Amino acid sequence: MQDFFEKLLWVCIPCALATMTTFIVNPRFDSQLAIYSIAAIVSVFGIMLSHMRSEKQKADEDNELVKSALRALLRSELMRTHHHAVRDGYAATVDKEVMDRTYKSYHHLGGNGIATNLYDEMMALPTNDK
């Protein structure tokens, strides 16, 4: 937010001062006054748009960080579930269901690669509900 006000000071204040000076020297509404007034208004809108863009970019970066962390957690869960099932030589129906849901979420977040192999191996194991 501090950037917003700094830009406002450096861009809009000179335009506003030029507008006031022009009005004091020549109180009639003429083209020079209109130009300075429009410049001040356009500057405010430009600064607001710039501020909104930077806020959106920051939000997008934060969102990508969260997605990356979530992918890492899901990948870890996929590996853990796979490891236990392969060690036992079979998978319970519940474990396969967990693996399926976790893999779909992981894949939806952009994850792929080794997780697909883990998923396929796990689903190929015999089902045993003891």
Residue pairs with C-beta under 8 A, 6 or more apart in sequence:
3 51
3 54
4 47
4 48
4 51
7 47
7 50
7 51
8 44
8 47
11 43
11 46
11 47
12 40
12 43
12 44
12 47
15 36
15 39
15 40
15 43
16 40
18 36
18 39
19 33
19 36
19 37
19 40
22 32
22 33
22 36
23 33
26 32
26 33
67 109
67 110
70 109
71 106
71 109
71 110
71 111
74 102
74 105
74 106
74 109
74 111
75 106
75 111
75 114
75 115
77 102
78 99
78 102
78 103
78 106
78 115
78 118
78 119
79 118
81 95
81 98
81 99
81 102
81 122
82 99
82 118
82 119
82 121
82 122
84 95
85 91
85 95
85 99
85 122
85 125
86 121
86 122
86 125
89 125
89 126
90 125
90 126
90 127
90 128
91 99
91 122
91 125
91 126
91 127
91 128
92 127
92 128
92 129
92 130
93 127
93 129
94 129
95 122
96 122
96 123
96 127
99 119
99 122
99 123
100 119
100 123
103 115
103 116
103 118
103 119
106 115
107 115
107 116
